[in-house]
Amino acid sequence: MLSAAHEAAMTVARPIPSSSRRTAPAASRPMHSTDIAIESSAHRWLRIAVVTETYPPEVNGVAGTIAKVVEGLRERGHELQLVRPRQGRDDVARVQEGFAEMLMRGLPIPRYPELKMGLPAKRALIRRWSFERPDVVHLATEGPLGWSALQAARHLRLPVVSEFRTNFHAYSQHYGVGWLRHPILAYLRKFHNQCQRTLAPAPDLRDQLTDQGFQRVFASARGVDTQRFRPERRSSTLRRQWGADDGAPVLICVGRMAAEKNLGTAVDAFEALRKVEPRAKLVFVGDGPERERLQARCPEAVFAGLRHGDDLAAHYASADLFVFPSMTETFGNVVPEAMACGLPVVAYHYAAAAVLLKDHRAGALAPMGDSAAFVRAVVDLGRLPTALRALGREAHAVARTLGWARIVAEVEGHHRAAMAELAPDLPPTLRLA
C-alpha cells in the first residue's frame, strides 16, 4: 500500500474507460510472459503507457514530438495512459474515452525553470500498472520519473520501448561541468540497455550510440505537420515589421537560446553576409539564457521571442534561409519544420540535416565543427535569391514525405516487436520481420 507521501505526490485520473473490445486484466501480482494473453491478430489495439517529463503546453522538441506520437497512436485506435509531471497548480489530469493522464510531482530543472523534472514514483506506478496493466511502456525521457517507470516496468515484466531524445552528456561541456560527460553517458547507457528497444531519430546517432555500448538501438524518424508548416504562411506584413524588403535575404534561427545551440556562429554568418548584401536580416525566434548576450552582440537582429502554432509557421515561411549551427541535437525538429515552410537549410553534417539534405539538394551542409565552412555556406546561398527559391522548393518537397502517420505506424511496430521480444512464445503474427 502506498504511503501518504506517495499518495500526495501524484494525481491519478480515473482508469481508462473500459472498452467492449477487451476486458482489462486485473493483475494484482507481477506477471510473466506465459501469463500474458495475446489475441491472434497482429493489428489488435494496444494499451500503451507513455512516460514523459515534458509535454505541451511546454515548448521544446521533446514535448512537441511526443505529443504527436500520443495523438497518432490514439488515432490508430490504441488506449493511452500519459504519465507526466504536474506543470502547475491549475494542471488537472484529463480523462477521455481511451485516454487518461497520471500527474506526478515535479521540480524545476536547473537552467530550464520553465520545465519540470519528474520525481521518482516506482511504487505508485507498480500499483497503477498492476491494477491496469499496459501492453507496453514507452519512455520518452530518462529523468527520475523515467528511471522509476523503467524499474516498475521491469518489476512487472512489461516490455519497454525508450527514446534517446536529448544529448544531455554533450550539453555538460557548455555549462562548466564537462567532467560529468562520462558519468551521464554511463547512466544513459545503463538506462537504455534495460529496455527492449531504444529509438534514435537518425541513423548517425544510432551508429554513434551503438559504438558507445548502447544495445538494441533502432533508427526511427520524426515527422512534421505539413498542414501547419507550409510556404503559404509567408507574410509580407511580417517581413515589413522586420524591416526586410522583397529582395532582402532573411536568415532565421528558431529554438532555445542556450549555450549548447552555438548561436554565435549564426551571428558570424549574418555579419559576413551583410558585407556582400547589406540588406540582409537575421531573425531569432525563441527565448533562453543567451538572449541578452546575443542582443548585446547583435543589436541589428530581430528578436521575436517565443512563437507558437500558425504564428511560428508564419515566421519560418516569411524568411528565406534557415541557419542551424547547433552541434548537440539528437535530431533537430526545427529543420523539417523550416523545410516544410519552403526554406533551404544550412547546418552541420549530422542529425536531421544529414538525413534530409542528401546531395545538398535542399540547402548546404558544413563539416562538423567547421564554423568557417558554415559561414561560407550561408554567404554563398544568402546572396543568390534565385538559388534560395529553387532550394526552398526542393526542401518543401522533401518535408512533404515526413507526415506523422507513417512515423507513428513505425513506432507502433516497435511496440509490437518489443512485446514479441519479451515473450518469445507469442504468436508469429506479432513478430516483425
Sequence and secondary structure as in RCSB ss.txt:
>XXXX:A:sequence
MLSAAHEAAMTVARPIPSSSRRTAPAASRPMHSTDIAIESSAHRWLRIAVVTETYPPEVNGVAGTIAKVVEGLRE
RGHELQLVRPRQGRDDVARVQEGFAEMLMRGLPIPRYPELKMGLPAKRALIRRWSFERPDVVHLATEGPLGWSAL
QAARHLRLPVVSEFRTNFHAYSQHYGVGWLRHPILAYLRKFHNQCQRTLAPAPDLRDQLTDQGFQRVFASARGVD
TQRFRPERRSSTLRRQWGADDGAPVLICVGRMAAEKNLGTAVDAFEALRKVEPRAKLVFVGDGPERERLQARCPE
AVFAGLRHGDDLAAHYASADLFVFPSMTETFGNVVPEAMACGLPVVAYHYAAAAVLLKDHRAGALAPMGDSAAFV
RAVVDLGRLPTALRALGREAHAVARTLGWARIVAEVEGHHRAAMAELAPDLPPTLRLA
>XXXX:A:secstr
   HHHHHTEEE      BTTB      S   GGG    S TT   EEEEE S  TTS SHHHHHHHHHHHHHHH
TT EEEEEEE  STT    EETTEEEEEE EEEETTEEEEEEE   HHHHHHHHHHS  SEEEE   SHHHHHHH
HHHHHTT  EEEE    HHHHGGGGT GGGHHHHHHHHHHHHTTSSEEEESSHHHHHHHHHTT  SEEE      
TTTS GGG  HHHHHHHT  TTS EEEEES   GGG HHHHHHHHHHHHHH TT EEEEE   TTHHHHHHH TT
SEEEE   HHHHHHHHHTSSEEEE  S  SS THHHHHHHTT  EEEESSHHHHHHSGGGTTEEEE TT HHHHH
HHHHHHHT HHHHHHHHHHHHHHHTT  HHHHHHHHHHHHHHHHHHH TTS GGG   
